[in-house]
Amino acid sequence: MTYRQLIRRARKAVPGAALTAALTAGFLTGTATTSQAATQGPCDIYAAGRTPCVAAHSTTRALYGSYGGPLYQVRRGTDNATRDIGPLGAGGYADAAAQDAFCAGTRCVITVIYDQSGKGNHLTQAPGGGAAGGPDDLANAFEAPVTVGGHKAYGVYVAPGTGYRNNHTTGVATGDQPEGMYAIFDGTHVNGGCCFDYGNAETSNNDDGNGTMEALYFGSSKGWGWGSGNGPWVMADLENGLFSGVNRGFNAGDPSVDSRFLTAMLKGGPNRWAIRGGDAQSGGLSTFYNGVRPTAGGYNPMKKQGAIILGIGGDNSKWAQGTFYEGVMTSGYPSDATENAVQANITAAGYTSGSTGTGTLTPGSRISLQATTAPCCTSHYLRHDDADTKVVISSLNSSSSATDKADATWIVRAGLADSSCVSFESADSPGRFLRHFNYQLYLNVDDGAGAFAQDATFCPTKGNSGTGTSLQSVNFPTKYLRHYDYTAYVASNGGANSWDSTTSWADDTSWTIAQPWS
């Protein structure tokens, strides 16, 4: 019996709503383990539901059970050479070790996110548009480590200014044609900027009017529409409006969602559309809206143009941040049963955080940095100051406030400018990194630029005092991360600046990699 015959038999045996339970039980969802690839992927499920994928993008895994081609391409900074990164085997997880080896000792960016559907709808660096010039920045290849099915992989970390696009697609819905899409996002990496989108957009890079795009949005913007709670929300970007329900503005049915791994779904056809979402690690989908098109404003019928965007708005609005792991677009309006089966496949894939523990300088780990200078500062930890963007040290203990503990907790990332070194992302302010500017340390938003990457990268060495760990600036190798007068700098052992004082320099530049406070 062929796979398609099996699906037809399943439909006859369990018509209507009962199909959802059958699909989830195993008709359409292969179970992935740490030792084997999936027998089928989300796009096999969509095909069985007669709404085939016309675009399939992922840097973490194959989205078809038989796909063995490239997932994405990286370019390294030392010589601008490129390398395609594929799955470990057909239908499998990304070969992160190939990226690690190719990019060792330098910075790498993601240059292409390949379309697995066979239609050639690859995503590359977005050009400038009506809202902002370009070309946009490319994502740092090491900034979003993740584990999928027990295998290391990397997501697409979109800092403000980062964006991907394809204006010359094949098979993507145009006009009022029906389509569906889903994406897996990091539910904790958001802001209120416009617009962290994935989906259908204008081919002109401009705002071509209401209804000329249909894309998933995820973030906390309240500029056009919002849902219940404080956000973030899954909404639909239909151009000149983020819709959480039938019309712009507040819609109570669209809840705040912040799962570490979030499944977001959107589908639209003639005078109907829906948004759905769920935890990508477990459970099913909830429907946040299902109904008619907006009742005013030129959104019915739609005027979709069929470009594909990631991380930006249709007119290249590029002030948002977020992280993307996988997503697809379909031809046709998927049934709820098909989407439920896709969700079951996603949860079976086994997404977990990239952390390998705490208290170590391993990318993905959470740590706190404890000063070692006695007698003044052994109870002090490196933290960002809530009053401004400066980085300081202050005393912490078990009775300290939750805010103070969170301010002193850092997520270790592979070095933004050199993957053999490290960078430190704030645990309570995702997208903001420890970086030096005029030798002083600040907490700043990653703007995707090479200068930022250099300023935010530190190479661990044996502690200058003989204990702990010292953190050497990658672009000022004679300078190390130091506390001086309770403020953080990069400092030399002697020099013209007060913070370069030789007094206590070795102790002040030596840190204990401690368990995270938060």
C-alpha positions as CSV (number, residue, x, y, z in Angstrom):
1,M,0.0,0.0,0.0
2,T,1.3,3.4,-0.9
3,Y,1.6,6.3,1.6
4,R,-1.2,8.2,-0.2
5,Q,-3.5,5.1,-0.2
6,L,-2.9,4.8,3.6
7,I,-4.0,8.4,4.1
8,R,-7.1,7.9,1.9
9,R,-8.0,4.8,4.0
10,A,-7.5,6.8,7.2
11,R,-9.9,9.4,6.0
12,K,-12.5,6.9,5.1
13,A,-12.1,5.2,8.5
14,V,-12.3,8.3,10.6
15,P,-14.1,11.1,8.8
16,G,-14.5,14.6,10.1
17,A,-13.3,15.8,13.4
18,A,-12.3,12.2,14.5
19,L,-9.4,12.5,11.9
20,T,-7.5,14.7,14.3
21,A,-7.2,12.0,16.9
22,A,-6.2,9.4,14.3
23,L,-3.5,11.6,12.9
24,T,-2.1,12.4,16.3
25,A,-2.1,8.7,17.2
26,G,0.3,8.0,14.4
27,F,-1.2,7.8,10.9
28,L,0.7,10.9,9.9
29,T,3.3,11.6,12.5
30,G,6.5,9.8,12.6
31,T,8.2,9.7,16.0
32,A,11.7,11.1,16.0
33,T,14.3,9.9,18.4
34,T,17.9,10.8,19.2
35,S,19.1,7.9,17.1
36,Q,16.9,8.1,14.0
37,A,15.5,10.6,11.5
38,A,11.8,11.3,11.2
39,T,10.0,9.0,8.8
40,Q,8.0,12.0,7.7
41,G,8.0,15.7,8.3
42,P,5.5,18.5,8.5
43,C,5.4,18.9,4.7
44,D,4.5,15.2,4.3
45,I,1.6,15.8,6.6
46,Y,0.5,18.9,4.7
47,A,0.8,17.0,1.4
48,A,-1.4,14.2,2.7
49,G,-3.9,16.9,3.7
50,R,-3.9,18.1,0.1
51,T,-2.4,21.5,1.1
52,P,1.3,20.9,0.0
53,C,4.2,23.0,1.1
54,V,5.3,25.6,-1.4
55,A,8.1,26.8,0.9
56,A,9.9,25.0,3.7
57,H,12.6,26.7,5.7
58,S,14.6,25.4,8.7
59,T,18.1,25.6,10.1
60,T,17.4,22.8,12.6
61,R,16.0,19.8,10.7
62,A,14.6,18.4,7.5
63,L,10.9,19.1,7.0
64,Y,10.3,16.1,4.7
65,G,11.1,12.6,5.7
66,S,13.0,12.1,2.5
67,Y,14.8,15.5,2.3
68,G,18.6,15.3,2.4
69,G,19.6,18.5,0.7
70,P,21.1,21.7,2.3
71,L,19.2,23.4,5.1
72,Y,21.2,26.7,5.1
73,Q,24.5,28.3,4.1
74,V,27.0,30.1,6.3
75,R,29.8,32.5,5.4
76,R,32.8,32.9,7.6
77,G,34.5,36.2,8.3
78,T,38.2,35.3,7.8
79,D,38.0,34.6,4.0
80,N,34.3,35.0,3.1
81,A,34.2,31.3,2.1
82,T,30.7,29.7,2.3
83,R,29.5,26.2,3.3
84,D,26.1,24.5,3.0
85,I,24.9,22.9,6.2
86,G,22.7,19.9,5.6
87,P,21.0,17.3,7.8
88,L,22.9,14.3,9.3
89,G,20.8,12.1,7.0
90,A,17.6,12.2,5.0
91,G,14.8,13.5,7.1
92,G,17.2,14.2,9.9
93,Y,18.6,17.0,12.1
94,A,21.1,19.7,11.1
95,D,24.8,18.8,11.1
96,A,25.8,21.5,13.6
97,A,29.3,20.0,13.9
98,A,30.0,20.9,10.3
99,Q,29.2,24.5,11.1
100,D,31.3,24.5,14.2
101,A,34.3,23.1,12.3
102,F,34.0,25.4,9.3
103,C,33.5,28.6,11.5
104,A,36.0,27.7,14.3
105,G,37.9,30.8,15.4
106,T,35.9,33.3,13.4
107,R,32.5,34.9,12.9
108,C,29.9,33.2,10.6
109,V,26.6,34.6,9.3
110,I,23.7,32.8,7.7
111,T,23.6,33.8,4.0
112,V,20.9,31.4,2.6
113,I,18.0,29.5,4.2
114,Y,17.2,26.9,1.6
115,D,13.6,26.0,0.6
116,Q,13.2,22.3,1.0
117,S,10.0,22.1,-1.1
118,G,11.8,21.9,-4.4
119,K,10.3,25.2,-5.7
120,G,13.5,27.2,-5.1
121,N,11.9,29.7,-2.7
122,H,15.2,30.3,-0.8
123,L,15.6,33.2,1.6
124,T,18.6,35.5,1.3
125,Q,19.7,38.9,2.5
126,A,16.8,41.4,2.3
127,P,17.3,44.5,0.2
128,G,16.2,48.0,1.3
129,G,12.6,49.0,1.2
130,G,10.2,51.8,1.7
131,A,10.6,51.9,5.5
132,A,14.3,51.4,5.8
133,G,17.4,51.2,3.6
134,G,19.4,48.1,3.1
135,P,20.6,45.6,2.5
136,D,19.7,44.2,5.8
137,D,22.1,42.5,8.2
138,L,22.5,38.7,8.1
139,A,22.0,36.6,11.3
140,N,25.0,35.5,13.3
141,A,25.2,31.8,12.9
142,F,26.0,31.0,16.5
143,E,23.5,33.2,18.4
144,A,20.6,30.8,18.8
145,P,21.9,27.4,19.9
146,V,19.3,24.7,20.4
147,T,18.9,21.0,20.9
148,V,16.4,19.1,18.7
149,G,15.9,15.4,19.2
150,G,19.0,15.3,21.3
151,H,21.1,16.9,18.5
152,K,22.8,20.3,18.6
153,A,21.5,22.8,16.1
154,Y,21.2,26.6,15.5
155,G,18.2,28.8,14.9
156,V,18.1,32.1,13.1
157,Y,18.7,34.9,15.6
158,V,17.1,38.1,14.3
159,A,18.6,41.2,15.9
160,P,17.0,44.6,14.9
161,G,18.2,45.3,11.4
162,T,18.4,41.7,10.3
163,G,16.2,40.4,7.5
164,Y,15.7,37.8,4.8
165,R,13.5,37.9,1.7
166,N,12.6,36.4,-1.7
167,N,10.6,38.5,-4.1
168,H,10.7,36.0,-7.0
169,T,8.9,33.0,-5.7
170,T,7.1,30.0,-7.3
171,G,3.8,28.7,-6.1
172,V,3.2,31.1,-3.2
173,A,-0.4,32.4,-3.0
174,T,-1.3,35.7,-4.7
175,G,-4.5,37.8,-4.7
176,D,-7.2,36.1,-2.6
177,Q,-5.8,32.5,-3.1
178,P,-5.8,30.3,0.0
179,E,-2.7,29.5,2.0
180,G,-1.4,28.4,5.3
181,M,1.8,28.8,7.2
182,Y,3.4,27.9,10.5
183,A,6.6,28.9,12.3
184,I,8.4,27.9,15.4
185,F,9.7,30.9,17.3
186,D,11.5,31.6,20.6
187,G,8.7,32.8,22.7
188,T,11.0,34.7,25.0
189,H,13.0,36.7,22.4
190,V,10.7,39.6,21.4
191,N,10.3,43.3,21.4
192,G,7.7,45.8,20.4
193,G,9.4,46.9,17.2
194,C,7.9,46.4,13.7
195,C,7.9,43.8,12.5
196,F,9.1,40.2,13.3
197,D,7.2,38.5,10.5
198,Y,7.4,35.2,8.5
199,G,5.2,34.8,5.5
200,N,3.6,36.4,2.4
201,A,4.6,40.0,1.5
202,E,4.9,42.5,-1.3
203,T,7.3,41.9,-4.1
204,S,8.2,45.6,-4.3
205,N,9.8,46.0,-0.8
206,N,7.2,48.8,-0.2
207,D,3.9,49.2,1.5
208,D,1.5,48.6,-1.4
209,G,-1.6,49.0,0.6
210,N,-4.0,47.1,2.8
211,G,-4.3,43.4,2.2
212,T,-1.1,43.1,0.1
213,M,0.6,40.8,2.6
214,E,-0.4,37.9,4.9
215,A,2.3,37.0,7.4
216,L,2.7,35.6,10.9
217,Y,3.7,38.3,13.4
218,F,5.1,37.6,16.8
219,G,6.0,40.3,19.3
220,S,4.6,42.8,21.8
221,S,3.7,45.7,19.5
222,K,0.4,47.5,20.3
223,G,0.7,49.9,17.4
224,W,-2.2,48.4,15.4
225,G,-3.7,45.5,17.4
226,W,-3.1,43.5,20.5
227,G,-4.6,40.7,22.6
228,S,-5.2,40.0,26.3
229,G,-2.5,40.4,28.9
230,N,0.8,42.2,28.3
231,G,2.0,40.2,25.3
232,P,3.7,38.9,23.3
233,W,1.0,37.9,20.9
234,V,0.7,35.9,17.7
235,M,-1.0,38.1,15.1
236,A,-1.5,38.5,11.4
237,D,0.4,41.2,9.5
238,L,-2.0,42.1,6.7
239,E,-0.2,45.3,5.9
240,N,-1.0,48.6,7.7
241,G,-2.4,46.5,10.5
242,L,-1.4,43.8,13.0
243,F,-4.6,41.8,13.5
244,S,-5.4,39.8,16.7
245,G,-9.0,39.3,15.6
246,V,-11.5,40.4,13.1
247,N,-10.5,44.1,13.2
248,R,-7.6,46.2,14.4
249,G,-7.3,47.1,18.1
250,F,-7.9,44.9,21.2
251,N,-9.2,41.3,20.8
252,A,-9.6,39.5,24.1
253,G,-9.5,36.1,22.4
254,D,-5.8,36.4,21.4
255,P,-3.8,35.5,24.6
256,S,-0.3,36.4,25.6
257,V,2.0,33.5,24.8
258,D,5.6,33.1,25.9
259,S,6.5,29.4,25.6
260,R,10.2,28.9,25.2
261,F,9.4,27.2,21.9
262,L,6.2,28.5,20.3
263,T,4.2,27.1,17.4
264,A,2.4,29.9,15.6
265,M,0.0,29.2,12.7
266,L,-1.9,31.4,10.3
267,K,-4.1,30.6,7.4
268,G,-6.2,32.7,5.0
269,G,-8.6,32.3,2.1
270,P,-11.6,34.0,0.5
271,N,-13.3,35.9,3.4
272,R,-11.9,33.7,6.1
273,W,-8.7,33.4,8.2
274,A,-7.5,32.0,11.4
275,I,-4.6,32.2,13.9
276,R,-3.6,29.3,16.1
277,G,-0.8,28.6,18.5
278,G,0.6,26.2,21.0
279,D,3.7,25.1,22.9
280,A,6.1,23.5,20.5
281,Q,7.4,21.1,23.2
282,S,4.1,19.5,24.3
283,G,0.3,19.7,23.9
284,G,-2.0,20.7,21.2
285,L,-3.0,23.9,19.4
286,S,-5.5,26.6,20.5
287,T,-7.5,28.7,18.1
288,F,-7.0,32.4,18.8
289,Y,-9.3,33.6,16.0
290,N,-11.3,31.9,13.2
291,G,-13.7,33.9,11.2
292,V,-14.2,36.4,8.4
293,R,-11.8,39.0,7.0
294,P,-11.7,42.5,8.5
295,T,-15.0,44.2,7.9
296,A,-13.5,47.4,6.7
297,G,-10.3,48.8,5.2
298,G,-9.9,46.9,1.9
299,Y,-8.8,43.4,3.3
300,N,-11.6,41.5,1.5
301,P,-10.7,40.4,-1.0
302,M,-7.0,40.1,-0.3
303,K,-4.3,41.4,-2.7
304,K,-1.4,39.2,-1.7
305,Q,1.7,39.5,-3.9
306,G,3.6,36.3,-3.0
307,A,7.0,37.4,-1.7
308,I,8.4,35.7,1.4
309,I,9.9,37.6,4.3
310,L,11.6,36.6,7.6
311,G,12.3,39.0,10.5
312,I,11.0,42.2,8.8
313,G,7.8,43.9,7.6
314,G,6.6,44.0,4.0
315,D,8.2,47.4,3.5
316,N,11.5,46.3,5.2
317,S,10.5,47.7,8.6
318,K,13.4,46.1,10.5
319,W,13.2,47.2,14.1
320,A,12.0,43.9,15.6
321,Q,13.8,41.0,17.1
322,G,13.1,37.3,17.4
323,T,14.4,33.8,16.8
324,F,13.1,31.5,14.0
325,Y,13.8,27.7,14.0
326,E,11.5,26.4,11.2
327,G,8.5,27.3,9.1
328,V,6.5,26.5,6.0
329,M,4.0,28.0,3.7
330,T,1.3,25.9,1.9
331,S,-0.9,26.0,-1.2
332,G,-4.5,25.8,0.0
333,Y,-6.2,26.3,3.3
334,P,-5.1,23.6,5.7
335,S,-7.7,21.8,7.8
336,D,-7.5,22.0,11.6
337,A,-6.9,18.2,11.6
338,T,-3.9,18.6,9.4
339,E,-2.5,21.4,11.5
340,N,-3.1,19.3,14.7
341,A,-1.1,16.5,13.1
342,V,1.7,18.9,12.2
343,Q,1.7,20.1,15.9
344,A,2.1,16.5,17.0
345,N,5.0,16.1,14.7
346,I,6.6,19.3,16.0
347,T,6.3,18.2,19.7
348,A,7.8,14.8,18.8
349,A,10.8,16.5,17.2
350,G,12.1,17.2,20.7
351,Y,13.0,20.9,20.9
352,T,14.9,21.8,24.1
353,S,17.1,24.8,25.0
354,G,20.7,24.7,24.0
355,S,21.9,24.8,27.6
356,T,24.2,22.0,28.7
357,G,24.1,23.0,32.3
358,T,24.8,26.0,34.5
359,G,27.9,27.5,36.0
360,T,30.1,26.8,32.9
361,L,31.2,28.8,29.9
362,T,29.3,26.5,27.5
363,P,27.1,28.2,25.0
364,G,23.5,28.0,26.2
365,S,24.4,27.9,29.8
366,R,23.2,30.4,32.4
367,I,25.8,31.8,34.7
368,S,26.6,34.6,37.1
369,L,30.1,36.3,37.2
370,Q,31.4,36.7,40.8
371,A,34.2,39.1,41.6
372,T,37.2,37.6,43.4
373,T,38.9,40.7,44.8
374,A,39.2,40.6,48.6
375,P,38.3,42.0,50.9
376,C,35.9,44.4,49.1
377,C,34.1,42.4,46.5
378,T,33.8,38.7,46.9
379,S,30.1,39.0,47.5
380,H,29.7,41.1,44.4
381,Y,28.4,40.0,40.9
382,L,28.5,41.5,37.5
383,R,25.1,42.9,36.6
384,H,23.4,45.5,34.5
385,D,22.0,48.6,36.1
386,D,18.3,49.1,35.8
387,A,18.7,52.9,36.0
388,D,20.6,53.0,32.7
389,T,22.6,50.7,30.4
390,K,25.8,50.6,32.4
391,V,27.2,47.4,33.8
392,V,28.4,47.3,37.4
393,I,29.0,45.0,40.3
394,S,26.9,44.8,43.4
395,S,26.5,42.6,46.4
396,L,24.0,39.8,46.1
397,N,22.7,37.1,48.5
398,S,19.8,34.8,48.9
399,S,17.7,37.6,50.3
400,S,18.2,39.9,47.2
401,S,15.3,40.8,45.1
402,A,14.3,38.7,42.1
403,T,15.0,41.7,39.9
404,D,18.6,42.1,41.2
405,K,19.2,38.3,40.8
406,A,17.9,38.4,37.2
407,D,20.1,41.4,36.4
408,A,23.1,39.4,37.4
409,T,22.3,36.4,35.3
410,W,23.8,35.9,31.9
411,I,23.3,33.4,29.0
412,V,26.6,32.3,27.5
413,R,26.6,32.5,23.7
414,A,29.3,31.4,21.2
415,G,31.3,34.6,20.6
416,L,29.6,36.8,18.1
417,A,32.9,37.7,16.5
418,D,34.8,34.5,17.2
419,S,33.0,31.2,17.8
420,S,35.9,29.9,20.0
421,C,35.3,32.7,22.5
422,V,32.1,33.8,24.2
423,S,29.5,36.5,24.4
424,F,27.0,37.2,27.2
425,E,23.3,37.8,26.7
426,S,21.2,39.2,29.5
427,A,18.9,36.6,30.8
428,D,16.1,39.1,31.6
429,S,16.6,41.3,28.6
430,P,16.8,39.0,25.6
431,G,18.6,40.5,22.6
432,R,20.9,42.7,24.8
433,F,24.5,41.8,25.3
434,L,27.4,42.8,27.4
435,R,29.7,45.0,25.2
436,H,32.4,47.6,25.7
437,F,32.2,51.1,24.3
438,N,35.0,53.6,24.9
439,Y,36.3,50.9,27.3
440,Q,33.3,51.0,29.6
441,L,30.8,48.0,29.7
442,Y,27.2,48.5,28.8
443,L,24.1,46.3,28.1
444,N,23.2,47.1,24.5
445,V,20.9,45.6,21.8
446,D,22.7,43.6,19.2
447,D,22.5,45.7,16.1
448,G,23.9,42.9,13.9
449,A,27.0,45.0,12.9
450,G,30.5,43.6,12.9
451,A,31.7,46.3,15.3
452,F,29.2,45.3,17.9
453,A,30.2,41.7,17.5
454,Q,33.8,42.6,18.2
455,D,32.9,44.7,21.3
456,A,30.7,41.9,22.7
457,T,33.2,39.0,22.4
458,F,35.5,37.9,25.1
459,C,38.0,35.0,25.2
460,P,38.3,33.1,28.4
461,T,41.8,32.6,29.9
462,K,43.1,31.3,33.1
463,G,42.5,33.9,35.8
464,N,45.2,36.6,35.9
465,S,45.4,36.2,39.7
466,G,46.0,32.5,39.4
467,T,42.4,31.6,40.3
468,G,39.1,31.8,38.4
469,T,38.7,32.9,34.8
470,S,39.7,36.1,33.0
471,L,37.9,37.4,30.0
472,Q,40.1,39.0,27.3
473,S,38.6,41.5,24.8
474,V,38.8,40.0,21.3
475,N,39.5,43.3,19.6
476,F,41.7,44.8,22.4
477,P,43.8,41.7,23.4
478,T,45.7,43.6,26.1
479,K,42.5,44.5,27.9
480,Y,40.4,42.3,30.1
481,L,36.9,42.6,31.7
482,R,37.6,44.4,35.0
483,H,35.6,46.0,37.8
484,Y,37.0,49.3,39.0
485,D,35.2,51.5,41.6
486,Y,32.2,49.1,41.2
487,T,31.9,49.8,37.5
488,A,32.9,47.4,34.6
489,Y,35.5,48.2,32.0
490,V,37.9,46.5,29.6
491,A,41.3,47.4,31.1
492,S,45.0,47.0,30.6
493,N,47.5,46.3,33.4
494,G,48.7,49.9,33.4
495,G,47.8,52.8,31.2
496,A,46.5,56.3,31.0
497,N,43.0,55.6,32.2
498,S,42.2,55.4,35.9
499,W,40.6,51.9,35.3
500,D,44.0,50.7,33.9
501,S,45.6,51.0,37.4
502,T,48.0,48.2,38.2
503,T,46.6,48.1,41.8
504,S,44.6,44.9,42.2
505,W,44.4,44.6,38.4
506,A,45.0,40.8,38.5
507,D,42.3,40.2,41.1
508,D,39.9,42.7,39.5
509,T,40.1,40.9,36.2
510,S,39.6,37.4,37.6
511,W,36.1,36.0,38.0
512,T,34.4,33.0,39.4
513,I,32.0,31.3,36.9
514,A,29.1,30.9,39.4
515,Q,25.7,29.2,39.4
516,P,23.1,31.6,38.0
517,W,21.2,33.7,40.4
518,S,18.1,33.5,38.3
